[in-house]
Each structure stands twice: as structure tokens, then as C-alpha cells.
Amino acid sequence: MSNSNTPYDDAFRTLLTDCSRLIIPVVNVLFDGNYGLDDEVNLFQNESFITAGNDEKRITDSNFSVGPNIHQRYHIECQCKPDGSVIVRVFEYATQIAISTAVSDTDNTSFNLPRSGILYLHSTKNTKEHTITVVAPNGKKLSYAVPVIRMYDYSLEKLIDKRLWFLIPFYFFNFNLEEMDSSEEMIQEMQKTYRDLWDKMDSFVDDGVITEFEKAAIKAMCDKVAEALSNKYRNVQKGVETVMGGQVLDYEAKRIAREAAKEAAIKAEKATTKKKDLEAVKNMISFGVSEEKILSKYPKSVYDEALKLVEQENNQPKEM
């Protein structure tokens, strides 16, 4: 496969770059992990030169670590349809990642293969995990599985239940667009599905589960994928335009601005409250109120800061 990008590759890589933590639930599902959304995701170089008659630059869809162990790499490929070459590419990329992280001493070099997985956008019931077997020159074998996620298996409800927000843009692959293009009822049902989805995403933001930026990024990638898939189906494309795109993004810009103003107001209110508290504690110290009594009403940090201010004022020279 050459270095040509599809809109789906771009959507995958954009979300991984801009909203890295959203990949964590995908890692947990693929590799039976138990990472939390607060664990750090580190992204690493994903370009490699593969020699196959000529030097060809290929870009893997991901090369990252989760948590403090940056030596445990993860590699997930976003694949439109199963084909005979995908597992070869997965191994090619895995070996390149292993080479880039190799550790050598005097007489030994360790190559750590990443944990690789595949996201299949189109698949069948026969699309299953694949086993890679490496045979060493001495005849010893190393075998490991490459697990898969099939969009075919996921309803929107299941994606949301498992917090697989990262995969929501690719849900559009589950629609039969050829059939939908000749059915106004199916188009309306698709539109309702996405309107309900946006409402749910709003509630996640309100509850602090995801950020406004993450929701906006997911919507933008939904638009990118839906536009690419529906470009051959005029009626579907018109239906898509009413629930994705400009109107949604305009609304997001207004909401983001409103939330920024709200956050600024909260910060200003906190600053005013702190100023009043400092003044009150300063007066109490000046009048000889005990530290114990002051701390029963105000935080230790406020008391310490007020005490420093009182001491500074007392040390300043007095005007005669």
C-alpha cells in the first residue's frame, strides 16, 4: 500500500492527534486493558521507509503508548475492507516500530514488538483476529494474535455504553447507502439517529464526561466520513447536510464562546472572594484573633498569605 490517504485514515489520525485520550477505551477493548481516561497518551513518529524494490514512505495510522510505560507501544490500523495485504502491512509497521525502540548492550539487542490491532470499517462475520507467526533462523517460533474491532458489531448505543466515542465517526459505514438513497424514510431515520446522538453528546459535555472540543472534533470527523461515503448518493448526501456540517459547527463556536465567558466569570468571582477573605483574615490577625479560631472559618492557605501581608505591612517604615 502506498502513502495515499483516505478520508477515513485522515479522520482516524486527526482524532488521535487532537483528542488522544479518546483512543484509550479502544485500547481497552482491543487488548483487554484497564487504562483510565486520565492516563497520558504519548504519540510517536508514524512514518517509515519500507524497501520493496524502491524506498517507499508509508505512514502507519498510529504509534503510541498509554500510561507511564512508553516502551509498551500500541499500533492500530484503520482498514476499510479485509484484504490479503493488511496483515503484512501490520507486521511491516510493527517491525519498524520495534527497530525504532530497540535496546542493545554488548552482545544482545532486544526488539519489542508493539501490541497491534485492526479497526475494520467494512467486514463480514468471517473477519476475525489474525495470528502472526515469526520463525527464527534456529527454528523457534513466536506467535501472537492481532485482535480486531469490526464496526459491523457496534450499534451507536453500544459505542456509547463502552465509551468508544473515538469510533462514532465510522458508524456511518453501517448504513446501506444504496438502499437508503431510494428511501426517504431511511434518510429521515438516519437524520433522527444523528440528531439524537448530538443531544447525547451535549449531555456528556454538560456532565463533564468529554470536553466541548472533543465533541466538536467528533462531529467534524463524522461530517468528513459521511461526506466521503455519500458522495455517490445524491439523496443521502442532501440528508447528511441537514444534520452535519456548517450549522453544527456554527452552534459549537457559539457554545464554546459562551462557556469561555462563563469560565472567565467564575475565575473573576473566585478572585473577588479570595480578596475579601484575605482582607477579613488580615483584620482578624491585626485584632489578635487566635490562629485556631481563624482556621475554623478560613483555609490555611488564606491565613498564611494574610499573615505574610500583615508582616510586610508592619515592617514597612512609618511616615512621621
C-alpha positions as CSV (number, residue, x, y, z in Angstrom):
1,M,0.0,0.0,0.0
2,S,1.4,3.4,-0.9
3,N,1.3,6.6,1.1
4,S,-2.1,7.6,-0.2
5,N,-4.5,8.7,2.5
6,T,-8.3,8.1,2.5
7,P,-10.7,10.4,4.3
8,Y,-11.1,7.6,6.9
9,D,-7.4,7.4,7.6
10,D,-7.3,11.2,7.9
11,A,-10.3,11.1,10.4
12,F,-8.6,8.4,12.4
13,R,-5.3,10.2,12.6
14,T,-6.9,13.6,13.2
15,L,-8.9,12.3,16.2
16,L,-5.8,10.5,17.6
17,T,-3.7,13.7,17.4
18,D,-6.3,16.2,18.6
19,C,-8.2,14.1,21.1
20,S,-5.6,11.5,22.1
21,R,-7.3,10.3,25.3
22,L,-10.3,9.1,23.4
23,I,-8.2,6.2,22.0
24,I,-7.9,4.8,25.5
25,P,-11.3,2.9,25.6
26,V,-10.4,1.5,22.1
27,V,-7.1,0.1,23.5
28,N,-9.0,-1.3,26.5
29,V,-11.5,-3.2,24.2
30,L,-8.8,-4.4,21.8
31,F,-6.2,-5.5,24.3
32,D,-8.3,-6.2,27.4
33,G,-6.7,-3.2,29.1
34,N,-7.8,-1.2,32.2
35,Y,-6.4,2.2,31.5
36,G,-8.3,5.3,32.7
37,L,-9.2,8.3,30.6
38,D,-6.7,10.4,32.7
39,D,-3.8,8.2,31.7
40,E,-1.3,10.0,29.5
41,V,-1.2,9.1,25.8
42,N,2.2,9.7,24.1
43,L,2.2,9.8,20.3
44,F,5.4,8.8,18.4
45,Q,6.6,9.1,14.8
46,N,4.4,7.1,12.4
47,E,6.4,7.4,9.1
48,S,8.7,4.6,7.9
49,F,10.6,3.8,4.8
50,I,9.8,0.3,3.5
51,T,12.1,-1.2,0.9
52,A,10.2,-3.1,-1.7
53,G,12.2,-2.6,-4.9
54,N,12.4,1.1,-4.1
55,D,12.4,3.2,-0.9
56,E,8.7,3.9,-0.3
57,K,7.5,6.1,2.6
58,R,4.5,4.6,4.3
59,I,2.5,6.1,7.2
60,T,1.0,3.8,9.9
61,D,-2.2,5.0,11.4
62,S,-0.8,5.0,14.9
63,N,2.2,4.5,17.1
64,F,1.6,5.5,20.7
65,S,1.9,4.5,24.4
66,V,-0.6,4.8,27.2
67,G,0.4,5.5,30.8
68,P,4.0,5.7,32.3
69,N,5.5,2.8,30.3
70,I,6.4,4.5,27.0
71,H,8.2,1.3,25.9
72,Q,4.9,-0.6,25.6
73,R,3.8,0.7,22.2
74,Y,0.4,0.3,20.6
75,H,-0.3,0.2,16.9
76,I,-3.8,0.2,15.5
77,E,-4.6,0.3,11.8
78,C,-7.8,1.6,10.3
79,Q,-8.7,-0.7,7.5
80,C,-11.7,-0.1,5.1
81,K,-12.1,-3.7,4.0
82,P,-10.4,-7.0,4.8
83,D,-7.7,-7.9,2.2
84,G,-4.8,-10.2,2.0
85,S,-2.2,-7.4,2.4
86,V,-3.4,-5.8,5.6
87,I,-1.7,-8.3,8.0
88,V,1.6,-8.0,6.0
89,R,1.4,-4.2,6.4
90,V,0.6,-4.5,10.1
91,F,3.8,-6.7,10.6
92,E,5.9,-4.3,8.5
93,Y,4.8,-1.4,10.6
94,A,5.3,-3.4,13.8
95,T,8.9,-4.3,12.9
96,Q,9.7,-0.7,12.1
97,I,8.3,0.4,15.5
98,A,10.4,-2.4,17.1
99,I,13.5,-1.2,15.3
100,S,13.0,2.4,16.4
101,T,12.7,1.2,20.1
102,A,15.4,-1.4,20.0
103,V,17.7,-1.7,23.1
104,S,21.3,-3.0,22.7
105,D,24.1,-3.9,25.0
106,T,27.4,-5.5,24.3
107,D,26.2,-8.8,22.8
108,N,22.4,-8.6,22.7
109,T,19.7,-6.5,21.0
110,S,16.1,-6.6,22.1
111,F,13.3,-5.7,19.6
112,N,10.0,-5.0,21.4
113,L,7.1,-5.5,19.0
114,P,4.1,-3.3,19.7
115,R,0.6,-4.6,20.5
116,S,-1.0,-4.4,17.1
117,G,-4.8,-4.3,16.3
118,I,-7.0,-3.6,13.3
119,L,-10.2,-1.5,13.1
120,Y,-12.3,-2.8,10.2
121,L,-14.8,-0.3,8.8
122,H,-16.3,-2.9,6.5
123,S,-16.3,-6.5,7.5
124,T,-18.2,-9.8,7.5
125,K,-18.9,-12.4,10.1
126,N,-15.8,-14.2,8.8
127,T,-13.5,-11.2,9.6
128,K,-11.6,-12.4,12.7
129,E,-8.4,-11.8,14.6
130,H,-5.3,-12.9,12.8
131,T,-2.3,-14.8,14.2
132,I,1.2,-13.8,13.2
133,T,3.9,-16.4,13.5
134,V,7.6,-15.5,13.2
135,V,10.1,-18.3,12.6
136,A,13.6,-17.6,13.8
137,P,16.7,-19.0,12.0
138,N,17.1,-21.6,14.7
139,G,13.6,-22.9,14.0
140,K,12.0,-21.4,17.1
141,K,8.6,-19.8,16.6
142,L,6.9,-16.7,18.1
143,S,3.2,-16.4,17.6
144,Y,0.9,-13.6,18.7
145,A,-2.7,-12.5,17.8
146,V,-3.7,-9.3,16.1
147,P,-7.2,-8.6,17.6
148,V,-9.8,-6.7,15.6
149,I,-12.7,-4.4,16.1
150,R,-15.5,-4.6,13.5
151,M,-17.8,-1.6,13.1
152,Y,-20.3,-4.2,11.9
153,D,-20.7,-5.4,15.5
154,Y,-21.4,-2.0,17.1
155,S,-24.7,0.0,17.4
156,L,-24.4,3.6,18.5
157,E,-25.8,2.6,21.9
158,K,-23.0,0.0,22.3
159,L,-20.4,2.5,21.2
160,I,-21.6,5.0,23.8
161,D,-22.0,2.3,26.5
162,K,-18.4,1.3,26.1
163,R,-17.2,4.9,25.8
164,L,-16.0,4.3,22.3
165,W,-16.5,7.9,21.2
166,F,-13.4,7.6,19.0
167,L,-15.3,5.2,16.7
168,I,-18.5,7.3,16.4
169,P,-17.4,8.9,13.1
170,F,-17.1,5.5,11.5
171,Y,-20.6,4.4,12.4
172,F,-21.8,5.7,9.1
173,F,-20.2,2.6,7.5
174,N,-23.0,0.6,9.0
175,F,-25.7,2.1,6.8
176,N,-26.8,0.6,3.5
177,L,-26.4,3.8,1.4
178,E,-27.6,2.3,-1.9
179,E,-30.9,1.3,-0.3
180,M,-31.1,4.5,1.7
181,D,-30.7,6.6,-1.4
182,S,-34.1,5.5,-2.7
183,S,-35.9,5.6,0.6
184,E,-36.9,8.9,2.2
185,E,-38.0,7.0,5.3
186,M,-34.5,5.6,5.8
187,I,-32.9,9.0,5.3
188,Q,-35.2,10.5,7.9
189,E,-34.4,7.7,10.3
190,M,-30.6,8.4,9.7
191,Q,-31.2,12.0,10.4
192,K,-33.1,11.3,13.6
193,T,-30.2,8.9,14.7
194,Y,-27.7,11.7,14.4
195,R,-29.9,14.4,16.0
196,D,-30.3,12.1,19.0
197,L,-26.6,11.4,19.0
198,W,-25.8,15.2,19.1
199,D,-28.2,15.5,22.1
200,K,-26.4,12.7,23.9
201,M,-23.0,14.3,23.2
202,D,-24.3,17.6,24.6
203,S,-25.3,15.8,27.8
204,F,-21.8,14.2,28.0
205,V,-20.3,17.7,27.8
206,D,-22.7,19.1,30.4
207,D,-21.8,16.2,32.8
208,G,-18.1,16.7,32.3
209,V,-17.5,13.3,30.7
210,I,-16.0,14.8,27.5
211,T,-14.9,18.3,26.6
212,E,-16.6,20.7,24.2
213,F,-13.5,20.5,22.0
214,E,-13.7,16.7,21.9
215,K,-17.4,16.7,20.9
216,A,-16.7,19.3,18.2
217,A,-13.8,17.1,16.8
218,I,-16.0,14.0,16.8
219,K,-18.8,15.9,14.9
220,A,-16.3,17.3,12.4
221,M,-14.9,13.8,11.7
222,C,-18.5,12.4,11.4
223,D,-19.0,15.1,8.7
224,K,-15.8,14.2,6.9
225,V,-16.6,10.4,6.8
226,A,-20.3,10.8,5.9
227,E,-19.5,13.3,3.1
228,A,-16.9,10.9,1.6
229,L,-19.2,7.9,1.8
230,S,-22.3,9.6,0.5
231,N,-20.8,11.5,-2.5
232,K,-22.2,8.9,-4.9
233,Y,-25.7,9.0,-3.4
234,R,-27.3,12.4,-4.0
235,N,-30.4,12.0,-1.8
236,V,-28.3,10.6,1.1
237,Q,-25.8,13.5,0.7
238,K,-28.7,16.0,1.0
239,G,-29.9,14.3,4.1
240,V,-26.4,14.3,5.6
241,E,-26.0,18.1,5.0
242,T,-29.0,18.8,7.3
243,V,-27.6,17.1,10.3
244,M,-23.8,17.6,9.9
245,G,-21.5,20.4,8.8
246,G,-21.9,24.2,8.9
247,Q,-24.9,24.6,11.1
248,V,-23.5,22.3,13.7
249,L,-20.1,24.0,13.7
250,D,-21.6,27.4,14.0
251,Y,-23.5,26.3,17.0
252,E,-20.3,24.8,18.5
253,A,-18.5,28.1,18.0
254,K,-21.2,30.0,19.9
255,R,-21.3,27.4,22.7
256,I,-17.5,27.4,23.1
257,A,-17.5,31.2,23.3
258,R,-20.3,31.1,25.9
259,E,-18.5,28.5,28.0
260,A,-15.3,30.5,27.8
261,A,-17.2,33.6,29.1
262,K,-18.7,31.5,31.9
263,E,-15.3,30.2,32.9
264,A,-13.9,33.7,32.9
265,A,-16.7,34.9,35.1
266,I,-16.2,32.0,37.6
267,K,-12.4,32.9,37.8
268,A,-13.2,36.5,38.4
269,E,-15.7,35.6,41.1
270,K,-13.1,33.4,42.8
271,A,-10.6,36.2,42.7
272,T,-13.0,38.6,44.3
273,T,-13.9,36.1,47.0
274,K,-10.3,35.5,47.8
275,K,-9.6,39.2,48.0
276,K,-12.4,39.7,50.5
277,D,-11.3,36.6,52.6
278,L,-7.7,38.0,52.7
279,E,-8.9,41.3,53.9
280,A,-11.1,39.7,56.6
281,V,-8.2,37.5,57.9
282,K,-5.8,40.4,57.9
283,N,-8.2,42.3,60.1
284,M,-8.6,39.3,62.4
285,I,-4.9,38.9,62.8
286,S,-4.4,42.6,63.5
287,F,-7.1,42.4,66.2
288,G,-5.3,39.5,67.9
289,V,-7.8,36.7,66.9
290,S,-6.2,33.3,67.5
291,E,-4.9,31.2,64.6
292,E,-7.1,28.3,65.7
293,K,-10.3,30.4,65.5
294,I,-9.3,31.9,62.1
295,L,-8.6,28.4,60.7
296,S,-12.0,27.3,61.8
297,K,-13.5,29.6,59.2
298,Y,-10.8,30.1,56.5
299,P,-8.4,27.8,54.7
300,K,-4.8,27.6,55.9
301,S,-3.5,28.9,52.6
302,V,-5.6,32.1,53.0
303,Y,-4.3,32.5,56.6
304,D,-0.7,32.1,55.6
305,E,-1.0,34.6,52.8
306,A,-2.7,37.1,55.0
307,L,-0.1,36.7,57.7
308,K,2.7,37.5,55.3
309,L,0.9,40.6,54.1
310,V,0.4,41.8,57.8
311,E,4.1,41.1,58.5
312,Q,5.2,43.0,55.3
313,E,3.0,46.0,56.3
314,N,4.4,46.0,59.8
315,N,8.0,46.0,58.5
316,Q,7.4,49.0,56.2
317,P,8.8,52.3,57.6
318,K,6.1,54.6,59.1
319,E,5.6,58.2,57.9
320,M,6.2,60.8,60.7
